[in-house]
Amino acid sequence: MKEKMPKLTPPEIRIMKAVWIQDGQSLTEILEKVNDAAQKSFNRSTLNMQLLRLLKKGWLTQSQKGNRLFYSATVSEEDASFEIVNDVKKQLFGGSCLDLVKALLSKDNQISKEEIVQIREMINDFEDKTK
């Protein structure tokens, strides 16, 4: 991400996750994906209002084909995720990656053995790149 984007609210994150599935979706297509989740449903007017907010914030672009509007993300899910986690790391953990990881691992032990293996591989790859 080139410039700092405005923060997303939880409902906006739900919408962006639906948009990241496939760019260039109509309101109806996004509504279908957002409401597939087992969370509180959006109606068309609420979703339309949220899409307008995301356009204004710069998270989405809008294009028109005929009389239909289509929405696309301006920021990749990977870039957005990095910025959100980086903000949490700075705000809650003083910028410490170690403290962030400790917090993720200390409660509930909800990490699988497969995830531990993948994390170890990522750390090894990172170490190899920094040598």
ChimeraX commands (.cxc) that place a marker at each C-alpha (Angstrom):
marker #1 position 0.00,0.00,0.00 radius 0.5
marker #1 position 1.43,3.33,-1.03 radius 0.5
marker #1 position -0.30,5.59,1.49 radius 0.5
marker #1 position -1.96,4.88,4.81 radius 0.5
marker #1 position -5.57,3.90,4.22 radius 0.5
marker #1 position -8.38,4.85,6.61 radius 0.5
marker #1 position -9.17,2.13,9.12 radius 0.5
marker #1 position -11.89,-0.40,8.38 radius 0.5
marker #1 position -14.79,-1.15,10.71 radius 0.5
marker #1 position -15.74,-4.82,11.30 radius 0.5
marker #1 position -18.68,-4.61,8.83 radius 0.5
marker #1 position -16.36,-3.02,6.24 radius 0.5
marker #1 position -13.86,-5.84,6.72 radius 0.5
marker #1 position -16.65,-8.37,6.04 radius 0.5
marker #1 position -17.50,-6.54,2.83 radius 0.5
marker #1 position -13.87,-6.27,1.74 radius 0.5
marker #1 position -13.37,-10.01,2.33 radius 0.5
marker #1 position -16.28,-10.63,-0.04 radius 0.5
marker #1 position -14.83,-8.22,-2.63 radius 0.5
marker #1 position -11.37,-9.82,-2.39 radius 0.5
marker #1 position -12.89,-13.16,-3.43 radius 0.5
marker #1 position -13.42,-11.71,-6.91 radius 0.5
marker #1 position -12.99,-8.16,-8.16 radius 0.5
marker #1 position -15.65,-6.54,-10.31 radius 0.5
marker #1 position -18.73,-7.72,-8.44 radius 0.5
marker #1 position -22.16,-6.14,-8.40 radius 0.5
marker #1 position -23.97,-5.16,-5.21 radius 0.5
marker #1 position -26.11,-8.31,-5.52 radius 0.5
marker #1 position -23.05,-10.56,-5.83 radius 0.5
marker #1 position -21.35,-8.93,-2.84 radius 0.5
marker #1 position -24.57,-9.14,-0.81 radius 0.5
marker #1 position -24.77,-12.87,-1.52 radius 0.5
marker #1 position -21.19,-13.48,-0.38 radius 0.5
marker #1 position -21.44,-11.27,2.71 radius 0.5
marker #1 position -24.66,-12.95,3.82 radius 0.5
marker #1 position -23.27,-16.46,3.27 radius 0.5
marker #1 position -21.31,-16.01,6.50 radius 0.5
marker #1 position -22.99,-17.10,9.73 radius 0.5
marker #1 position -23.12,-13.53,10.98 radius 0.5
marker #1 position -25.73,-10.82,11.04 radius 0.5
marker #1 position -27.13,-10.29,7.54 radius 0.5
marker #1 position -26.93,-7.09,5.53 radius 0.5
marker #1 position -29.89,-5.78,3.55 radius 0.5
marker #1 position -29.39,-4.08,0.16 radius 0.5
marker #1 position -29.65,-0.51,1.42 radius 0.5
marker #1 position -27.23,-1.09,4.31 radius 0.5
marker #1 position -24.73,-2.75,1.98 radius 0.5
marker #1 position -25.11,0.08,-0.53 radius 0.5
marker #1 position -24.39,2.63,2.21 radius 0.5
marker #1 position -21.32,0.65,3.33 radius 0.5
marker #1 position -20.07,0.38,-0.27 radius 0.5
marker #1 position -20.37,4.17,-0.63 radius 0.5
marker #1 position -18.32,4.61,2.55 radius 0.5
marker #1 position -15.65,2.24,1.24 radius 0.5
marker #1 position -15.56,4.18,-2.04 radius 0.5
marker #1 position -15.13,7.44,-0.14 radius 0.5
marker #1 position -12.38,5.94,2.03 radius 0.5
marker #1 position -10.56,4.77,-1.11 radius 0.5
marker #1 position -10.83,1.03,-0.46 radius 0.5
marker #1 position -13.02,0.41,-3.52 radius 0.5
marker #1 position -13.44,1.63,-7.05 radius 0.5
marker #1 position -16.69,1.56,-8.97 radius 0.5
marker #1 position -17.28,0.91,-12.64 radius 0.5
marker #1 position -20.47,0.89,-14.65 radius 0.5
marker #1 position -21.55,-1.55,-17.36 radius 0.5
marker #1 position -24.93,-0.68,-18.75 radius 0.5
marker #1 position -27.08,0.27,-15.80 radius 0.5
marker #1 position -25.18,-1.94,-13.29 radius 0.5
marker #1 position -22.40,-0.88,-10.94 radius 0.5
marker #1 position -19.44,-3.11,-10.18 radius 0.5
marker #1 position -16.97,-2.82,-7.30 radius 0.5
marker #1 position -13.28,-3.69,-7.10 radius 0.5
marker #1 position -10.71,-3.45,-4.32 radius 0.5
marker #1 position -7.97,-0.83,-4.56 radius 0.5
marker #1 position -5.81,-2.68,-2.01 radius 0.5
marker #1 position -4.96,-6.39,-1.95 radius 0.5
marker #1 position -6.08,-8.52,0.96 radius 0.5
marker #1 position -2.44,-9.28,1.74 radius 0.5
marker #1 position -1.49,-5.59,1.93 radius 0.5
marker #1 position -4.55,-4.71,4.00 radius 0.5
marker #1 position -3.92,-7.61,6.41 radius 0.5
marker #1 position -0.32,-6.54,6.86 radius 0.5
marker #1 position -1.32,-2.95,7.66 radius 0.5
marker #1 position -4.04,-3.99,10.12 radius 0.5
marker #1 position -1.75,-6.41,11.98 radius 0.5
marker #1 position 1.10,-3.89,11.91 radius 0.5
marker #1 position -1.19,-1.27,13.51 radius 0.5
marker #1 position -2.16,-3.75,16.26 radius 0.5
marker #1 position 1.50,-4.60,16.78 radius 0.5
marker #1 position 2.40,-0.92,17.20 radius 0.5
marker #1 position -0.60,0.05,19.33 radius 0.5
marker #1 position -0.77,-2.91,21.69 radius 0.5
marker #1 position 2.75,-4.31,21.71 radius 0.5
marker #1 position 4.98,-1.27,21.21 radius 0.5
marker #1 position 6.07,-2.60,17.83 radius 0.5
marker #1 position 7.35,-5.90,19.26 radius 0.5
marker #1 position 6.84,-8.92,17.01 radius 0.5
marker #1 position 7.83,-11.18,19.91 radius 0.5
marker #1 position 5.11,-9.80,22.19 radius 0.5
marker #1 position 2.53,-10.10,19.40 radius 0.5
marker #1 position 3.44,-13.75,18.80 radius 0.5
marker #1 position 3.44,-14.46,22.56 radius 0.5
marker #1 position -0.08,-13.04,22.79 radius 0.5
marker #1 position -1.23,-15.20,19.89 radius 0.5
marker #1 position 0.24,-18.35,21.39 radius 0.5
marker #1 position -0.45,-17.80,25.10 radius 0.5
marker #1 position -4.25,-18.16,25.29 radius 0.5
marker #1 position -6.43,-21.12,24.39 radius 0.5
marker #1 position -3.68,-22.92,22.44 radius 0.5
marker #1 position -5.84,-22.79,19.32 radius 0.5
marker #1 position -2.93,-23.40,17.01 radius 0.5
marker #1 position -2.74,-26.75,15.23 radius 0.5
marker #1 position 0.39,-28.84,14.81 radius 0.5
marker #1 position 0.18,-28.20,11.06 radius 0.5
marker #1 position 0.18,-24.45,11.67 radius 0.5
marker #1 position 3.19,-24.78,13.97 radius 0.5
marker #1 position 5.07,-26.64,11.22 radius 0.5
marker #1 position 4.15,-23.92,8.70 radius 0.5
marker #1 position 5.23,-21.16,11.09 radius 0.5
marker #1 position 8.57,-22.89,11.68 radius 0.5
marker #1 position 9.07,-23.17,7.91 radius 0.5
marker #1 position 8.27,-19.47,7.50 radius 0.5
marker #1 position 10.76,-18.54,10.23 radius 0.5
marker #1 position 13.44,-20.75,8.64 radius 0.5
marker #1 position 12.81,-19.17,5.24 radius 0.5
marker #1 position 12.98,-15.70,6.79 radius 0.5
marker #1 position 16.26,-16.54,8.52 radius 0.5
marker #1 position 17.71,-17.87,5.25 radius 0.5
marker #1 position 16.80,-14.61,3.48 radius 0.5
marker #1 position 18.39,-12.43,6.17 radius 0.5
marker #1 position 21.76,-14.27,6.24 radius 0.5
marker link #1:1,2 radius 0.2
marker link #1:2,3 radius 0.2
marker link #1:3,4 radius 0.2
marker link #1:4,5 radius 0.2
marker link #1:5,6 radius 0.2
marker link #1:6,7 radius 0.2
marker link #1:7,8 radius 0.2
marker link #1:8,9 radius 0.2
marker link #1:9,10 radius 0.2
marker link #1:10,11 radius 0.2
marker link #1:11,12 radius 0.2
marker link #1:12,13 radius 0.2
marker link #1:13,14 radius 0.2
marker link #1:14,15 radius 0.2
marker link #1:15,16 radius 0.2
marker link #1:16,17 radius 0.2
marker link #1:17,18 radius 0.2
marker link #1:18,19 radius 0.2
marker link #1:19,20 radius 0.2
marker link #1:20,21 radius 0.2
marker link #1:21,22 radius 0.2
marker link #1:22,23 radius 0.2
marker link #1:23,24 radius 0.2
marker link #1:24,25 radius 0.2
marker link #1:25,26 radius 0.2
marker link #1:26,27 radius 0.2
marker link #1:27,28 radius 0.2
marker link #1:28,29 radius 0.2
marker link #1:29,30 radius 0.2
marker link #1:30,31 radius 0.2
marker link #1:31,32 radius 0.2
marker link #1:32,33 radius 0.2
marker link #1:33,34 radius 0.2
marker link #1:34,35 radius 0.2
marker link #1:35,36 radius 0.2
marker link #1:36,37 radius 0.2
marker link #1:37,38 radius 0.2
marker link #1:38,39 radius 0.2
marker link #1:39,40 radius 0.2
marker link #1:40,41 radius 0.2
marker link #1:41,42 radius 0.2
marker link #1:42,43 radius 0.2
marker link #1:43,44 radius 0.2
marker link #1:44,45 radius 0.2
marker link #1:45,46 radius 0.2
marker link #1:46,47 radius 0.2
marker link #1:47,48 radius 0.2
marker link #1:48,49 radius 0.2
marker link #1:49,50 radius 0.2
marker link #1:50,51 radius 0.2
marker link #1:51,52 radius 0.2
marker link #1:52,53 radius 0.2
marker link #1:53,54 radius 0.2
marker link #1:54,55 radius 0.2
marker link #1:55,56 radius 0.2
marker link #1:56,57 radius 0.2
marker link #1:57,58 radius 0.2
marker link #1:58,59 radius 0.2
marker link #1:59,60 radius 0.2
marker link #1:60,61 radius 0.2
marker link #1:61,62 radius 0.2
marker link #1:62,63 radius 0.2
marker link #1:63,64 radius 0.2
marker link #1:64,65 radius 0.2
marker link #1:65,66 radius 0.2
marker link #1:66,67 radius 0.2
marker link #1:67,68 radius 0.2
marker link #1:68,69 radius 0.2
marker link #1:69,70 radius 0.2
marker link #1:70,71 radius 0.2
marker link #1:71,72 radius 0.2
marker link #1:72,73 radius 0.2
marker link #1:73,74 radius 0.2
marker link #1:74,75 radius 0.2
marker link #1:75,76 radius 0.2
marker link #1:76,77 radius 0.2
marker link #1:77,78 radius 0.2
marker link #1:78,79 radius 0.2
marker link #1:79,80 radius 0.2
marker link #1:80,81 radius 0.2
marker link #1:81,82 radius 0.2
marker link #1:82,83 radius 0.2
marker link #1:83,84 radius 0.2
marker link #1:84,85 radius 0.2
marker link #1:85,86 radius 0.2
marker link #1:86,87 radius 0.2
marker link #1:87,88 radius 0.2
marker link #1:88,89 radius 0.2
marker link #1:89,90 radius 0.2
marker link #1:90,91 radius 0.2
marker link #1:91,92 radius 0.2
marker link #1:92,93 radius 0.2
marker link #1:93,94 radius 0.2
marker link #1:94,95 radius 0.2
marker link #1:95,96 radius 0.2
marker link #1:96,97 radius 0.2
marker link #1:97,98 radius 0.2
marker link #1:98,99 radius 0.2
marker link #1:99,100 radius 0.2
marker link #1:100,101 radius 0.2
marker link #1:101,102 radius 0.2
marker link #1:102,103 radius 0.2
marker link #1:103,104 radius 0.2
marker link #1:104,105 radius 0.2
marker link #1:105,106 radius 0.2
marker link #1:106,107 radius 0.2
marker link #1:107,108 radius 0.2
marker link #1:108,109 radius 0.2
marker link #1:109,110 radius 0.2
marker link #1:110,111 radius 0.2
marker link #1:111,112 radius 0.2
marker link #1:112,113 radius 0.2
marker link #1:113,114 radius 0.2
marker link #1:114,115 radius 0.2
marker link #1:115,116 radius 0.2
marker link #1:116,117 radius 0.2
marker link #1:117,118 radius 0.2
marker link #1:118,119 radius 0.2
marker link #1:119,120 radius 0.2
marker link #1:120,121 radius 0.2
marker link #1:121,122 radius 0.2
marker link #1:122,123 radius 0.2
marker link #1:123,124 radius 0.2
marker link #1:124,125 radius 0.2
marker link #1:125,126 radius 0.2
marker link #1:126,127 radius 0.2
marker link #1:127,128 radius 0.2
marker link #1:128,129 radius 0.2
marker link #1:129,130 radius 0.2
marker link #1:130,131 radius 0.2
view
